[in-house]
Amino acid sequence: MSKDELAKERAETEARLRELQKAEAEFDGRRLKELKAEIEKMLAAEGFTMADLFAGRAPKKSGGGAKAPAKYRHPENASKTWSGRGRQPQWFKDHIGGGGKAEDLSV
């Protein structure tokens, strides 16, 4: 095969590939519409709509709930507090390490 023949063959193959990709996309679009219609029909038979289906969806979690109330307060800086959950702050560790009790820092 010559270089020109190879280039022509490649162009034809690429054109055929684009046609196939377009046909596949059209098929996917039609199939999606068919499935949606089937689902809507099933929901209607039970007395529901698509809106009803998604209305019962659980709310997204925001990643955190209400902040836990402070259980311990820094002895010298009242703005520093700790809820008693998670990693202990250094000031709490220093107090305990120095022989103090957690109850001494209770709010």
C-alpha positions as CSV (number, residue, x, y, z in Angstrom):
1,M,0.0,0.0,0.0
2,S,1.2,3.5,-0.8
3,K,1.2,6.3,1.7
4,D,-1.8,8.0,-0.2
5,E,-3.8,4.8,0.0
6,L,-3.0,4.5,3.7
7,A,-4.1,8.1,4.3
8,K,-7.3,7.5,2.4
9,E,-8.0,4.3,4.3
10,R,-7.4,6.1,7.6
11,A,-9.8,8.9,6.7
12,E,-12.5,6.4,5.8
13,T,-12.0,4.5,9.0
14,E,-12.1,7.7,11.1
15,A,-15.3,8.8,9.3
16,R,-16.8,5.4,10.0
17,L,-15.8,5.6,13.6
18,R,-17.5,9.0,13.9
19,E,-20.7,7.6,12.4
20,L,-20.6,4.7,14.9
21,Q,-20.1,7.1,17.8
22,K,-23.0,9.2,16.6
23,A,-25.2,6.2,16.2
24,E,-24.2,5.0,19.7
25,A,-25.0,8.3,21.2
26,E,-28.4,8.4,19.5
27,F,-29.2,4.9,20.7
28,D,-28.2,5.8,24.3
29,G,-30.5,8.9,24.1
30,R,-33.4,6.8,22.8
31,R,-32.9,4.0,25.3
32,L,-32.8,6.5,28.1
33,K,-36.1,8.0,27.0
34,E,-37.6,4.5,26.8
35,L,-36.4,3.6,30.3
36,K,-37.7,6.9,31.7
37,A,-41.1,6.2,30.1
38,E,-41.1,2.7,31.6
39,I,-40.3,4.0,35.0
40,E,-42.9,6.7,34.8
41,K,-45.5,4.1,33.8
42,M,-44.5,1.8,36.7
43,L,-44.8,4.7,39.1
44,A,-48.1,5.8,37.7
45,A,-49.5,2.3,38.2
46,E,-48.7,2.7,41.9
47,G,-50.0,6.2,42.1
48,F,-46.7,8.0,42.2
49,T,-44.8,10.5,40.0
50,M,-41.1,11.0,39.3
51,A,-41.2,14.0,41.7
52,D,-42.6,11.7,44.4
53,L,-39.7,9.3,43.8
54,F,-37.0,11.9,44.4
55,A,-38.9,13.9,47.1
56,G,-38.2,11.1,49.6
57,R,-34.4,11.4,49.0
58,A,-32.4,11.7,52.2
59,P,-30.9,15.2,52.7
60,K,-27.2,15.5,51.9
61,K,-25.0,15.5,55.0
62,S,-23.3,18.8,55.6
63,G,-20.2,17.1,57.1
64,G,-20.9,18.2,60.6
65,G,-23.7,18.5,63.0
66,A,-24.1,20.8,66.0
67,K,-20.9,21.7,67.7
68,A,-20.5,19.8,71.0
69,P,-20.7,22.0,74.1
70,A,-17.6,22.8,76.0
71,K,-16.7,20.4,78.8
72,Y,-13.3,21.9,79.7
73,R,-12.0,25.4,79.8
74,H,-8.4,26.7,79.7
75,P,-7.4,27.9,83.2
76,E,-5.9,31.2,82.1
77,N,-7.6,31.9,78.7
78,A,-11.4,31.3,79.0
79,S,-11.8,31.6,75.2
80,K,-10.0,28.2,74.8
81,T,-12.4,25.3,75.4
82,W,-12.5,21.6,74.6
83,S,-15.6,19.4,74.3
84,G,-13.9,16.3,75.6
85,R,-14.1,14.7,72.1
86,G,-11.4,14.2,69.7
87,R,-7.7,15.0,70.2
88,Q,-6.8,16.6,73.5
89,P,-5.5,20.1,73.3
90,Q,-2.0,20.7,74.4
91,W,-3.1,22.9,77.4
92,F,-5.2,20.0,78.6
93,K,-2.3,17.5,78.3
94,D,0.0,19.9,80.1
95,H,-2.4,20.3,83.0
96,I,-2.9,16.5,83.3
97,G,0.8,15.9,82.9
98,G,1.6,18.4,85.6
99,G,-0.5,16.5,88.1
100,G,-3.8,18.3,87.6
101,K,-7.1,16.6,87.3
102,A,-9.6,16.9,84.4
103,E,-12.3,18.0,86.9
104,D,-10.2,21.1,87.7
105,L,-10.8,22.3,84.2
106,S,-14.5,21.4,84.0
107,V,-16.9,24.1,82.8
